[in-house]
Amino acid sequence: MHPHYRPDIPYPEAPEILQKRSLLPHDLEDMEGALKEVYHWMYLARRTDDRLRDLFRQGLVYGTLAGGQGNEGLAAPIGLLLDREIDVVCFSHRNLASHLIWSDHLCDHLCQYMANSGSPTLGREGNVHHGDPLNRSLPIISHLGPIIASVLGSIDSQRRLGHNALGVGFIGDGASSTGDIHETMNMASVLNIPMVFIIENNEYAYSTPINEQYAVESLASRATGYGMDYTILEISRTEEILTAFYRIFDEVRRSGKPTVVEVKTLRLQGHAAYDTCHYLTEDIMESWTRRDANPILRERLVRSFGSEAMAEAEREIDAFLDTCVQVSMAQPPIPEQDLEREAFSHSFTPVQWKRKDAVVRNLTFAQALNHAHKMILEDSEVSIILGQDIATYGGAFKVTDGLFDAFGRGRVVNTPLAESATVGYGIGLAFNGHRPIIEFQFADFATDATTQICLNAGTFFFRSGARLPMVLRFPCGGGLTFGSFHSQEMEALYIHFPGLKVLYPSTVQDAFDAMLAAYEADDPVLLFEHKGLYRGLRGDIVLHGDHHRVWKPRLIREGHFATFVTYGKLVGTCEKVCAYLEDEFEYSLELIDLRALKPVDLDPIRESVRKTGRLIVAHEARLNSGFGAQIVSQMMEELFFEMEAPPLRIGALDTPVPFARSLEEMYLPTEDSITGEIIDWLEQFG
């Protein structure tokens, strides 16, 4: 449910047999009664899935409809056994029964599928992707592997907050092949996080059979490689599933250790509503039907309670479903929204900094960042630092030096070499109320976590309304002969994706301010730190409390002939270029440091260009599709008739970053090359 939106709709009251949403230990003493409770939810889920399929064919339900027919014998027991007050879950496409049990009214779920004004996500999220952030049910993305790590982070957060909670994540047999699953299993084992990995093995990943997916005896047996126990269950045996998961949840909750459960499930319909299942034989379909837990359990309950009692319960559920469908269909369309504004939360959570109005002298750029980290860890108890080699080693560039000794493993967490799982873990922490800071050894390595950063974290607030305060630190930039995989400037890549904020400081003071400002933001912030500045700059920092000024451009020097826009390490280079051009040629350039690349404040640029009539944009990133192109295009769209000359863009060559120093100097914009390009431009258009 979107935290900012609760539809004020008079939904019909659920029948008494659907009022109970949990099974406690004493309930299992009456196994027949417990199984009847399970069956009620299994039946509702099956009937709802079938009804949604009919509505989809009528054009009344949208998106990719992935039914859970055949999976109810797993989903319903899981939903009833978990502690909805403290546990963390991420249900899959096949777990409608779990969704219905976990939270909200049936109409909320129906309206979500119908994408009308009753949609709990305001129509922004896909049908069954939505989850329920208010109740620790994480929304999913279609990249099914990466979603599991977020459960890991959220359950760790719950444990840190003092709750005896566990986490449950669902994986299909197909998703079990993804690298993210193995990263996350390894991380759960290394960090001892009480997570239950449930593998729903329905024998087909869309149309790919299991013999083309894996060669091990069972998917669950992979747990052994990560030091975890595993269990294998059969979907048709509902009592066995109920008692096994009761035992497993109890053991994981007490031990704090992760485990893997593989359930041999069914997919009685296609992968999605458009799947014709032509790749399945009649024999396969018939064998699946014989294992369907719904009729098997019903037959048992008829023997215990009688056929009329079961039929009466089903009639009650059918009537409730019919009414809910009618009520949901009657809701008006989604109202218009300011979609671009809703990409961000636009909120900040200020920290009560204990030290203010102080000056710390003669710090390097890296030391300023380190000082900011210390302040954050001291003054914000929900802060956590994550990354590779950040503990005793102090990070690849010593930005986290000394933090582990001062704050311990609980606050400064050395992670395995698993960039994607680490970001997913951070997403889960942030989702649940912590505020993680993640250091990448090099910005280049963040490409391994692109799905988590761009498609999960970046879209999180828009999809769910849940704030996601996290800082991702990217040591970037060339000039140090590190070669192609340790030197790239990739800010334009991440700026392209919505929901991500981007800061790129160029001074010691701005590095300190940017760290604090990024930490207080309630959205994911990418902090680009040029490696050449870590030891290449020194200066004083003032703890003035005005660190949010880094979200606005900084006017470095005034001028009247042209507006010169840059950021990062090139700021210092461009200052020298401006001084030279004014001394030698009396060209006065107005130099502006952007500092914040997203959201970018272009008002000072507009004002300056209106004054000068000329625009130069320089960055170390490649010229091809670099961020400078966006600035130039916007200025040309708005100020074309006020321009005295075509804009000039300066950037790196469109090649991989070369290794040899002489070649890297050819690749990068330098003081001499920038000066030469500007002089040529001035001679042509000045």
C-alpha positions in Angstrom: 0.0 0.0 0.0 1.4 3.4 -1.0 2.1 5.2 2.3 0.7 8.5 1.0 -2.5 7.0 -0.3 -5.3 5.0 1.3 -8.5 4.8 -0.8 -11.6 5.9 1.1 -13.8 3.2 -0.4 -16.5 1.3 1.6 -15.1 -2.2 0.9 -17.4 -5.2 1.8 -16.6 -6.9 5.1 -14.8 -10.2 4.7 -16.8 -13.3 6.0 -15.9 -14.6 9.4 -14.0 -17.6 7.9 -11.5 -15.1 6.4 -11.0 -13.0 9.5 -8.2 -15.1 10.9 -4.9 -14.3 9.3 -2.5 -16.3 11.5 -1.9 -19.7 12.9 -0.3 -19.8 16.3 1.3 -22.9 17.9 -1.8 -23.9 19.8 -3.8 -23.8 16.6 -1.7 -26.6 15.2 -2.8 -28.8 18.0 -6.1 -29.1 16.2 -4.5 -30.0 12.8 -7.9 -30.5 11.0 -9.1 -27.1 12.1 -5.8 -25.5 11.1 -5.9 -27.2 7.7 -9.5 -25.9 7.2 -8.2 -22.3 7.9 -5.4 -22.9 5.3 -7.9 -24.2 2.8 -10.2 -21.1 3.0 -7.3 -19.0 1.9 -6.2 -21.5 -0.7 -9.7 -21.5 -2.2 -10.0 -17.7 -2.2 -6.6 -17.4 -3.9 -7.5 -20.0 -6.6 -10.9 -18.4 -7.3 -9.3 -14.9 -7.4 -6.6 -16.0 -9.7 -9.1 -17.6 -12.0 -11.3 -14.6 -11.9 -8.4 -12.3 -12.7 -7.6 -14.4 -15.7 -11.2 -14.0 -17.0 -11.0 -10.2 -16.4 -7.7 -10.1 -18.2 -9.2 -11.7 -21.3 -12.0 -9.1 -21.1 -9.5 -6.3 -21.1 -10.4 -5.3 -17.5 -7.1 -6.3 -15.9 -3.8 -5.1 -17.2 -0.1 -5.9 -17.3 1.6 -9.3 -17.1 -0.8 -11.6 -15.3 1.1 -14.4 -13.6 -1.2 -16.7 -11.7 -0.5 -18.8 -8.7 -2.8 -21.7 -9.6 -1.1 -24.8 -8.1 1.0 -22.8 -5.6 -1.6 -22.1 -3.0 -0.6 -25.1 -0.9 2.7 -23.3 -0.2 1.6 -19.7 -0.2 -1.3 -20.0 2.3 0.6 -21.9 5.0 3.5 -19.4 4.7 1.2 -16.4 5.1 -0.5 -17.8 8.1 2.6 -19.0 9.9 4.7 -15.8 9.7 4.6 -13.1 12.3 3.0 -10.2 10.5 4.0 -7.8 13.3 7.8 -8.2 12.9 8.8 -10.5 10.0 9.9 -9.3 6.6 8.8 -10.9 3.3 9.0 -10.6 -0.4 6.4 -12.6 -2.1 6.7 -13.8 -5.7 4.3 -13.6 -8.6 2.8 -17.0 -7.6 1.9 -16.1 -4.0 -1.4 -14.4 -4.2 -2.6 -16.3 -1.2 0.3 -14.9 0.9 -0.5 -11.4 -0.3 -4.1 -11.7 0.6 -3.3 -13.0 4.1 -0.4 -10.6 4.8 -2.3 -7.4 4.5 -5.0 -5.2 3.0 -8.4 -6.0 1.6 -9.2 -8.2 -1.4 -10.5 -5.1 -3.1 -7.1 -3.4 -2.7 -5.5 -6.2 -4.6 -8.2 -6.3 -7.3 -8.0 -2.5 -7.9 -4.2 -2.9 -8.2 -4.7 -5.3 -11.0 -7.3 -3.1 -12.6 -5.1 0.0 -12.3 -8.0 2.2 -11.2 -8.3 4.9 -8.5 -8.5 2.2 -5.8 -4.9 1.0 -6.7 -2.8 1.2 -3.5 0.2 2.3 -5.6 -1.8 5.0 -7.5 -1.5 2.9 -10.6 2.3 3.3 -10.7 3.4 -0.3 -9.9 2.6 -3.4 -11.9 -0.2 -5.7 -10.6 1.3 -8.3 -8.2 4.6 -6.4 -7.9 3.3 -4.0 -5.3 3.9 -5.6 -1.9 3.0 -3.6 1.2 5.8 -1.3 2.4 3.8 -0.3 5.5 3.8 -3.9 6.7 7.4 -5.0 5.6 6.3 -6.7 2.4 8.9 -5.6 -0.1 7.7 -4.7 -3.6 9.4 -6.8 -6.3 10.9 -6.0 -9.7 10.8 -8.4 -12.6 14.5 -9.1 -12.3 13.7 -11.8 -9.7 17.2 -12.6 -8.6 18.1 -9.2 -7.1 14.9 -8.8 -5.0 16.0 -11.3 -2.4 19.0 -9.3 -1.0 16.6 -6.5 0.1 14.8 -9.0 2.4 18.3 -9.8 3.9 18.9 -6.1 4.7 15.4 -5.5 6.1 15.6 -8.5 8.4 19.0 -7.5 9.6 17.5 -4.0 10.3 14.7 -5.6 12.3 17.1 -7.6 14.3 19.2 -4.5 15.0 16.0 -2.8 16.2 15.5 -5.6 18.8 12.8 -7.7 17.0 13.1 -11.5 17.0 12.2 -11.5 13.4 13.0 -13.6 10.4 12.9 -13.0 6.6 11.4 -15.0 3.8 12.2 -14.6 0.2 10.8 -16.6 -2.7 12.8 -17.8 -5.7 11.7 -19.7 -8.7 13.7 -22.5 -10.2 14.7 -20.1 -13.0 15.8 -17.3 -10.7 17.9 -19.7 -8.7 20.4 -19.6 -11.6 21.0 -15.9 -11.3 24.2 -14.6 -9.7 22.3 -12.4 -7.3 20.8 -15.4 -5.6 24.2 -16.9 -4.9 25.7 -13.6 -3.8 22.8 -13.2 -1.3 22.9 -16.8 0.0 26.6 -16.4 0.6 26.1 -13.0 2.3 23.3 -14.4 4.5 25.6 -17.2 5.6 28.6 -15.0 6.2 26.7 -12.4 8.2 24.4 -14.9 10.0 21.1 -13.4 9.1 17.9 -15.4 9.8 16.6 -15.7 6.3 14.5 -18.5 4.8 15.2 -18.9 1.0 12.2 -20.7 -0.5 12.7 -22.1 -3.9 9.5 -22.7 -5.8 10.5 -25.4 -8.2 7.6 -25.8 -10.7 9.9 -27.5 -13.2 9.8 -24.7 -15.8 11.3 -21.2 -16.1 8.7 -19.9 -18.5 9.2 -22.7 -21.1 12.7 -23.9 -20.1 12.6 -27.3 -18.3 14.7 -28.0 -15.3 17.0 -30.4 -17.2 18.2 -27.4 -19.1 18.5 -25.2 -16.0 20.7 -27.2 -13.6 22.6 -30.4 -13.2 22.6 -30.8 -9.5 20.4 -33.4 -7.8 18.2 -30.7 -6.3 18.3 -26.9 -6.2 18.2 -26.9 -2.4 21.4 -29.0 -2.2 23.3 -25.9 -3.3 22.8 -24.6 0.3 25.5 -27.0 1.4 28.1 -24.9 -0.4 27.1 -21.9 1.7 27.1 -23.7 5.0 23.3 -23.8 5.3 20.8 -26.6 6.0 18.1 -27.4 3.5 14.7 -29.1 3.3 12.8 -30.5 0.3 9.0 -30.5 0.4 6.1 -31.6 -1.9 3.3 -29.2 -2.7 0.5 -31.8 -2.5 1.2 -32.6 1.2 -0.3 -29.5 2.9 0.0 -30.9 6.4 3.7 -31.7 5.9 4.3 -28.2 4.5 2.5 -26.6 7.4 4.3 -28.5 10.1 7.7 -28.3 8.4 7.6 -24.6 8.0 6.4 -24.2 11.6 9.5 -26.1 12.6 11.8 -24.3 10.2 10.6 -20.8 11.2 11.0 -21.7 14.9 14.6 -23.0 14.3 15.7 -20.0 12.2 14.1 -17.5 14.6 16.0 -19.1 17.5 19.3 -19.8 15.8 19.5 -16.6 13.7 21.0 -18.7 10.9 19.7 -18.9 7.3 18.3 -22.0 5.6 17.0 -23.1 2.2 13.7 -24.8 1.5 12.9 -26.2 -1.9 9.2 -26.9 -2.6 8.2 -29.0 -5.6 5.3 -26.8 -6.7 3.0 -26.6 -9.7 2.1 -24.2 -12.4 -1.3 -25.3 -13.5 -1.6 -22.3 -15.9 1.1 -20.8 -18.2 3.9 -18.6 -17.1 1.6 -15.7 -17.7 -1.9 -15.1 -19.2 -0.5 -15.0 -22.7 1.4 -18.3 -22.4 -0.3 -21.0 -24.4 1.7 -23.8 -22.8 2.3 -25.5 -26.2 5.6 -26.8 -25.0 3.9 -29.0 -22.3 2.5 -32.5 -23.1 -0.8 -33.8 -21.9 0.9 -36.3 -19.7 2.8 -33.5 -17.9 -0.4 -31.5 -17.4 -2.3 -34.5 -16.1 0.5 -35.4 -13.6 0.5 -31.9 -12.3 -3.3 -32.0 -11.9 -3.0 -35.1 -9.8 -0.7 -33.3 -7.4 -2.9 -30.2 -7.1 -3.0 -29.5 -3.3 -6.4 -27.8 -3.4 -8.6 -30.8 -4.3 -6.4 -33.1 -2.3 -6.8 -31.1 0.8 -10.5 -30.5 0.2 -11.1 -34.2 -0.1 -9.5 -34.7 3.3 -11.6 -31.9 4.9 -14.8 -33.3 3.5 -14.0 -36.5 5.4 -13.5 -34.5 8.6 -16.2 -31.9 8.3 -18.6 -33.1 5.7 -19.3 -32.0 2.1 -22.0 -29.5 3.0 -19.8 -27.6 5.4 -17.1 -27.3 2.9 -19.5 -26.3 0.1 -21.1 -23.6 2.4 -17.6 -22.1 3.1 -16.9 -22.0 -0.6 -20.2 -20.3 -1.3 -19.4 -17.7 1.3 -16.0 -17.0 -0.3 -17.5 -17.0 -3.8 -20.1 -14.4 -2.8 -17.5 -12.3 -1.1 -15.2 -12.4 -4.2 -18.2 -11.6 -6.5 -19.0 -8.5 -4.4 -15.4 -7.4 -4.3 -15.0 -7.7 -8.1 -18.1 -5.5 -8.6 -17.0 -2.9 -6.1 -13.5 -2.8 -7.6 -14.8 -2.5 -11.1 -16.9 0.4 -10.1 -13.9 2.5 -9.1 -13.1 5.5 -11.4 -9.9 5.7 -13.4 -6.6 6.8 -11.9 -6.5 10.6 -11.5 -3.8 12.7 -13.1 -0.6 13.0 -11.2 2.6 15.1 -11.2 4.6 12.0 -12.2 8.0 13.7 -12.5 7.8 15.2 -9.1 6.9 11.8 -7.6 10.2 10.3 -8.8 11.8 11.7 -5.5 10.5 12.0 -2.0 11.9 15.6 -1.9 12.4 15.1 1.9 15.3 15.2 4.2 15.8 13.9 7.7 18.2 16.3 9.5 20.6 14.9 12.0 21.2 16.7 15.2 24.9 17.3 14.7 26.7 17.6 18.0 29.6 19.6 16.7 28.9 22.9 15.0 30.7 26.1 14.2 34.1 24.4 14.4 37.0 24.4 11.9 39.1 21.4 11.1 42.3 22.4 9.3 44.5 21.0 6.6 42.6 17.9 5.6 42.9 16.1 2.3 39.8 15.5 0.2 39.7 11.9 1.5 40.2 13.0 5.1 37.2 15.4 4.8 35.1 12.4 3.7 36.4 10.4 6.6 35.6 13.1 9.1 32.1 13.3 7.7 31.7 9.5 8.2 32.9 9.8 11.8 30.3 12.5 12.5 27.5 10.4 10.9 28.4 7.3 12.9 28.6 9.3 16.1 25.5 11.3 15.7 23.1 9.0 13.8 22.5 5.6 15.4 20.8 4.3 12.3 23.9 4.7 10.1 25.8 1.7 8.8 28.8 1.6 6.5 29.0 -1.2 4.0 31.7 -2.2 1.5 34.7 -4.4 0.6 37.9 -3.9 2.6 36.4 -1.0 4.5 37.1 -2.4 8.0 40.6 -3.0 9.2 42.1 -2.0 5.8 40.2 1.3 5.8 39.0 1.1 2.2 40.8 1.1 -1.1 41.5 4.8 -0.7 41.5 4.9 3.1 38.3 7.0 3.3 37.0 4.7 6.0 40.3 4.4 7.9 39.9 4.0 11.6 36.1 3.7 11.5 36.1 -0.1 12.2 38.3 0.3 15.3 36.1 3.1 16.6 32.7 1.7 15.9 33.0 -2.0 15.4 31.7 -4.7 13.0 28.1 -3.8 13.8 28.4 -0.4 12.2 31.3 -0.9 9.7 30.5 -4.0 7.8 33.0 -5.7 5.5 31.0 -7.4 2.8 31.9 -10.2 0.5 32.8 -9.4 -3.1 29.2 -9.0 -4.1 28.3 -5.6 -5.4 24.7 -6.4 -6.4 23.8 -8.2 -3.2 25.5 -5.5 -1.1 23.3 -2.8 -2.7 20.2 -5.0 -2.3 21.2 -5.5 1.3 21.5 -1.7 1.7 18.1 -1.2 0.0 16.6 -3.5 2.6 18.3 -1.7 5.5 17.1 1.7 4.2 13.5 0.4 3.6 13.3 -0.6 7.2 14.6 2.6 8.8 18.4 2.4 8.7 20.5 4.7 6.6 23.3 2.8 4.9 26.4 4.2 3.2 27.9 1.9 0.6 31.5 2.3 -0.6 32.4 0.8 -4.0 36.2 0.2 -4.5 35.9 1.8 -7.9 32.9 3.4 -9.6 33.5 1.0 -12.5 32.5 -2.0 -10.3 29.1 -0.5 -9.7 28.1 -1.8 -13.1 27.7 -5.2 -11.4 24.9 -3.6 -9.3 23.2 -1.6 -12.1 19.9 -3.4 -11.7 19.8 -2.9 -8.0 20.8 0.8 -8.3 18.8 1.9 -11.3 15.8 -0.4 -11.4 15.3 -1.2 -7.8 16.6 1.7 -5.6 15.9 4.4 -8.2 12.3 3.4 -8.8 11.5 2.5 -5.2 9.8 5.6 -4.0 7.8 6.1 -7.2 6.5 2.5 -7.1 5.8 2.1 -3.4 5.9 5.5 -1.7 8.5 4.2 0.7 11.5 6.4 1.3 14.9 4.9 0.6 17.7 6.9 2.3 21.1 5.5 1.2 24.4 6.8 0.0 26.4 5.1 -2.7 30.0 6.3 -2.9 31.7 6.1 -6.3 35.5 6.6 -6.5 35.9 7.6 -10.1 38.0 9.4 -12.7 41.2 8.9 -14.6 44.6 10.5 -14.7 46.2 7.9 -12.4 47.1 5.2 -15.1 44.7 2.7 -13.7 43.4 1.6 -17.1 39.9 0.9 -18.4 38.3 -0.8 -15.4 39.3 1.6 -12.6 39.1 5.0 -14.3 35.7 5.7 -15.8 33.4 8.6 -15.4 29.9 7.2 -15.6 27.7 9.8 -14.1 25.6 10.3 -17.2 24.6 6.6 -17.1 23.1 6.9 -13.6 21.6 10.4 -14.2 19.6 8.8 -17.0 17.6 6.7 -14.5 14.9 8.4 -12.5 14.8 8.5 -8.7 18.6 8.7 -8.2 20.3 11.9 -6.9 23.8 12.7 -7.9 26.5 14.8 -6.2 30.0 15.5 -7.5 32.1 17.7 -5.2 35.3 19.4 -6.3 36.7 20.9 -3.1 37.6 19.6 0.4 34.8 21.6 2.0 32.3 20.4 -0.6 33.4 16.8 -0.1 32.6 17.1 3.6 29.3 18.9 2.9 28.2 16.5 0.2 28.6 13.5 2.5 26.4 15.1 5.2 23.9 16.3 2.6 23.7 13.0 0.9 23.2 11.2 4.2 20.3 13.4 5.2 18.5 12.9 1.9 15.6 10.5 2.0 16.3 9.3 -1.5 19.2 7.2 -2.9 22.2 9.5 -3.5 25.2 8.7 -5.7 28.3 10.5 -4.5 31.0 10.7 -7.2 34.5 11.2 -5.7 37.4 11.8 -8.2 40.3 9.6 -7.1 42.7 12.3 -8.2 41.3 14.6 -5.5 41.7 12.2 -2.6 45.3 13.2 -2.0 45.5 16.0 -4.6 43.7 18.6 -2.5 44.1 20.0 1.0 42.0 22.5 2.8 40.0 23.4 5.9 36.5 22.3 6.6 34.0 24.4 8.6 31.2 22.6 10.4 28.7 25.4 9.6 25.5 23.4 9.3 25.0 24.8 5.8 25.9 21.6 4.0 22.7 21.5 1.9 24.2 24.3 -0.2 25.9 21.6 -2.3 22.6 20.9 -4.0 23.1 24.3 -5.7 25.8 25.4 -8.2 28.7 27.4 -7.0 29.8 30.6 -8.7 33.6 30.4 -8.8 34.5 33.5 -10.7 32.4 36.1 -12.5 32.8 37.0 -16.1 31.0 38.6 -19.0 32.3 37.0 -22.2 31.1 33.3 -21.8 29.6 31.0 -19.3 31.9 28.1 -18.4 30.2 25.1 -16.6 32.0 22.2 -15.2 32.2 19.9 -12.1 34.5 17.4 -10.3 38.3 17.4 -10.8 38.0 19.6 -13.8 36.9 22.6 -11.7 40.5 23.2 -10.6 41.8 22.7 -14.1 39.2 25.1 -15.5 40.0 27.8 -12.9 43.6 27.8 -14.4 42.2 28.0 -17.9 40.0 31.0 -17.0 42.9 32.8 -15.4 45.1 32.2 -18.4 42.5 33.3 -20.9 41.9 36.5 -19.0 45.5 37.3 -18.4 46.6 36.6 -22.0 43.6 37.4 -24.1 41.4 39.5 -21.8 38.5 37.0 -22.2 36.5 37.0 -19.0 34.7 33.7 -18.4 32.1 33.1 -15.7 33.0 29.8 -14.1 30.3 27.7 -12.4 30.7 24.4 -10.6 27.5 22.4 -10.8 28.1 20.2 -7.7 24.7 18.6 -7.9 24.1 16.8 -11.2 20.7 15.5 -10.3 18.5 17.2 -9.5 20.4 19.9 -11.3 19.6 23.6 -10.7 20.0 25.3 -14.1 18.7 28.7 -13.0 22.2 30.1 -12.3 23.3 28.8 -15.7 20.3 30.5 -17.5 21.0 33.7 -15.7 24.7 33.6 -16.7 24.1 32.6 -20.3 21.5 35.5 -20.7 24.3 37.8 -19.6 27.2 36.3 -21.6 25.4 34.9 -24.7 27.9 32.0 -24.8 28.2 28.6 -23.2 31.0 26.2 -22.6 30.6 22.9 -20.8 33.5 20.7 -19.8 33.7 17.3 -18.1 36.1 14.4 -17.8 33.5 11.9 -19.0 33.4 10.9 -22.6 31.9 13.5 -24.9 29.6 11.0 -26.5 26.3 11.2 -24.5 28.1 13.0 -21.6 26.1 15.0 -19.2 27.2 18.2 -20.9 25.0 17.4 -23.8 21.9 17.6 -21.6 22.9 21.0 -20.3 23.6 22.3 -23.8 20.4 21.0 -25.2 18.3 22.5 -22.4 20.0 25.9 -22.8 19.6 25.8 -26.6 15.9 24.9 -26.3 15.3 27.8 -23.9 17.8 30.5 -24.9 18.6 29.8 -28.6 17.8 33.4 -29.7 19.9 34.9 -26.9 23.1 33.0 -27.9 25.9 34.8 -29.6 27.7 31.5 -30.7 27.0 27.8 -30.8 27.8 26.1 -27.4 31.1 24.3 -26.9 31.3 20.9 -25.4 34.6 19.5 -24.1 35.1 15.9 -22.9 37.1 12.7 -23.1 37.5 10.7 -26.3 34.9 8.0 -27.1 37.3 5.1 -26.4 38.0 2.9 -23.4 40.4 4.6 -20.9 44.0 3.8 -22.0 46.6 2.6 -19.6 49.9 4.3 -20.7 50.3 7.8 -19.3 50.9 9.4 -22.6 47.8 7.8 -24.1 45.7 8.7 -21.1 46.8 12.3 -21.5 45.5 12.1 -25.1 42.3 10.6 -23.9 41.5 13.1 -21.1 40.7 16.8 -21.4 43.7 18.6 -19.9 44.5 22.3 -19.1 46.3 22.6 -22.5 43.7 20.8 -24.5 40.8 22.7 -22.9 42.6 26.0 -23.5 43.3 25.1 -27.1 39.7 24.1 -27.8 38.3 27.3 -26.3 40.8 29.5 -28.2 39.8 27.7 -31.5 36.1 28.2 -30.6 36.7 31.9 -29.8 38.6 32.5 -33.0 35.8 30.9 -35.0 32.8 32.4 -33.2 34.1 35.1 -30.9 
